[in-house]
């Protein structure tokens, strides 16, 4: 499974950008989001920006990833988990359509 990481563009150089997230800097390919500019947030998979994010969505994703890391490290209590997934407070999470169809068909494994 791949995880997309939200990163903020610091500077653009042609079709590449220098991006930052969590103190790390990375050279990112902007071929799929040529409209991206310095200051924008992008969702990055394996060195390539896949789409633009607004600042709120970037924060929600960052919070959720931090929550997952805390859970995996055994360092999360119920309050920390609630903060990490605050966007789910008013709704139930939903499966992507292809997984919902597989689940509805009785499939229980990936």
LUMGUSE-995575 format. One record per residue: residue in one letter; x, y, z of N, C-alpha, C in turn. Coordinates in steps of 0.05 Angstrom, whole numbers, plus 32768, in hexadecimal, padded with zeros to 4 digits. Example, Ala and Ser with C-alpha at 12.3 -4.5 7.8 and 13.67 -1.06 7.14 Angstrom:
residues 2
a81087F8E809C80F67FA6809C81087FBE809C/s81017FD3808E81117FEB808F81028001809D/
END
This chain:
residues 110
x80117FE98000800080008000801280198000/x800A802C7FF0801980457FEF8009805A7FFF/x8018806B800C800C8082801A8015809B800D/x800280AD8009800980C77FFF800F80DA8016/x802480E98013802D80FB802880278118801F/x801A8128802F80168144802880318153802D/x80388162801980518172801A804B818E8011/x805A81A1801A805781BD8012806E81C47FFF/x806781D07FE9807B81D87FD5808A81F17FDF/x80A481EF7FE080B482067FE880BE82157FD0/x80C682077FBB80CF82157FA280CB82027F8B/x80C6820E7F7480C181FF7F5B80D882047F48/x80E281EF7F3C80F781F07F2880EF81E07F10/x80E381ED7EFC80D981DE7EE580C281CC7EED/x80C581B27EE780AF819F7EED80B581907F08/x80C7819B7F1880CD81907F3280CA81A57F47/x80C7819C7F6080C481AF7F7680D481A47F8E/x80DD81B67F9E80E881AF7FB880D281B27FCC/x80CB819B7FD980B4819A7FEB80BD81938007/x80AD819B801B80B481958037809B81898045/x80A181768056808C816A8068809B815F8081/x809081668098809B815A80B180BA815E80B2/x80C4817580A980E0817B80AA80F1816E8094/x80E6815C808580F5814F806F80F0815F8055/x8105816180458103816E802B810681598015/x80F7815C800080F781487FEA80F381567FCF/x8102814C7FBB80FD81567FA080E681467F94/x80D181547F8B80B981487F8380B3814F7F66/x80AA813B7F5680A2813F7F3A8086814B7F39/x808381617F2B8069816E7F28805B81697F0E/x806381557EFF805881507EE5803A814D7EE5/x802E81417EFA8011813D7EFC800281557F06/x801081687F11800481817F1C801481997F13/x8015819E7EF9802681B47EEE801D81CF7EF8/x800481D27F037FFB81EC7F0D800581F27F29/x801281DF7F35801C81E37F51803181F97F52/x802F82087F688041821F7F6C804D821E7F89/x8062822D7F8D806D822F7FA8805882377FBC/x8057822A7FD38043822F7FE7802C821C7FE6/x8028820E7FD0801281FB7FCD801981E17FDD/x800481D37FE4800781B87FF0800081A47FDB/x8010818E7FDA800B81797FC7800B815E7FD5/x7FFD814A7FCA7FFE812F7FD4801281207FC4/x802781157FD2803E810A7FC4803F80EB7FC9/x804180DC7FB3804680C07FB3806080BA7FA5/x807280AD7FB1808B80A47FA5809880B97F94/x809A80D17FA080A980E77F92809A80F67F7D/x808080F07F7A807080FF7F668057810B7F73/x805381257F6E803B81327F78802381287F68/x800E811E7F757FF781127F677FE081267F64/x7FDD81387F797FC8814C7F777FCD81627F8B/x7FC181797F867FC2818F7F987FB0818A7FB0/x7FB881947FC77FA881937FE07FA481AF7FEA/x7F8D81B57FF77F8C81CE80057F9981CA8021/x7F9E81DF802F7FAD81DD80487F9E81CC805D/x7F8381CE805D7F7481BF80717F7681A1806B/x7F73819980527F75817D804B7F9181728051/x7FA68182804B7FC1817A80517FC58175806F/x7FB9818780807FBB8184809D7FAC816B80A6/x7F948166809B7F85814E80A37F958134809D/x7FA1813380857FB0811C807E7FC881198090/x7FD6812F80957FEE812E80A77FE6812580C3/x7FD0812F80CD7FC6812780E87FC0810980E8/x7FB280FF80D37FAB80E380D27FC480D180D1/x7FD880D980C17FF080C980BF7FFF80C980D9/x7FFF80E080E7800C80E181027FFD80CF8115/x7FE380CE81137FD380BD81247FD9809F8120/x7FDB809881067FE1807C81007FFD8075810A/x801080878107802B80818112802B807E8130/x801B808F813E8019808D815B800C80728163/x7FF8806A81557FEB8050815B7FFE803A8157/x800D803A814180208025813B803680238150/x803D803A815B8052803C816F80478036818B/x802D8032818E8021802D81A88020804681B9/x8020805D81AD8021807681BC8008808681BB/x7FF2807B81B07FD9808B81AD7FC4808281C1/x7FB8809681CE7FA1809181DE7F88809981CF/x7F71809581DA7F58809B81CC7F5680B881C4/x7F5E80CA81D57F5D80E781CE7F6F80EE81B6/x7F8780E281B67F9980E7819F7F8E80DC8185/x7F8180C581877F7580B9816F7F5E80CA8165/x7F4E80D481777F3880E681707F4280FF8162/x7F58810A816C7F64812381607F6F811C8144/x7F7C810581417F8880FE81287F7480FA8112/x7F5C80F1811A7F4780EB81067F2E80FC810B/x7F33811581117F1D812781187F09812A8101/x7F12812780E87F00812A80D17EEC811480D0/x7EEF80FE80DF7EDC80E880E07EC780EB80F6/x7EC9810081067EB78103811D7E9A81058114/x7E95811080FD7E79811480F47E7080FF80DF/x7E8180EC80D87E7A80D980C47E8980BF80C8/x7E7E80AA80BC7E8C809080BC7E9F809080A4/x7EB7808380A77EC8808180907EBB806F807B/x7EC1807480627EB68064804C7ECC8057803C/x7EC6803F80327ED9803180217ED7803D8004/x7EEE803C7FF67EED80437FD97ED980307FCB/x7ECD80387FB57EB980287FA87EC1800B7FA2/x7EDA80077F987EE27FEC7F917EE57FDA7FAA/x7EED7FE57FC17EEE7FD57FDA7ED27FD17FE6/x7EC07FE57FE37EA57FE27FED7E977FCB7FDD/x7E9C7FCA7FC37E907FB47FB37E9B7F997FBB/x7EB47F977FC07EC07F7E7FC87EB57F757FE3/x7EB37F887FF57EA87F8280107E8B7F79800E/x7E7B7F877FFE7E5F7F807FFA7E5C7F647FEE/x7E707F5C7FDE7E6F7F417FD17E797F2C7FE5/x7E807F347FFD7E887F2080117EA67F1C8014/x7EB57F2B80057ED27F2880067EDD7F348020/x7EED7F26802F7EF77F3080497F157F358049/x7F237F2E80347F407F3280327F467F428019/x7F5D7F4F801A7F667F5E80037F6F7F4D7FEC/
END
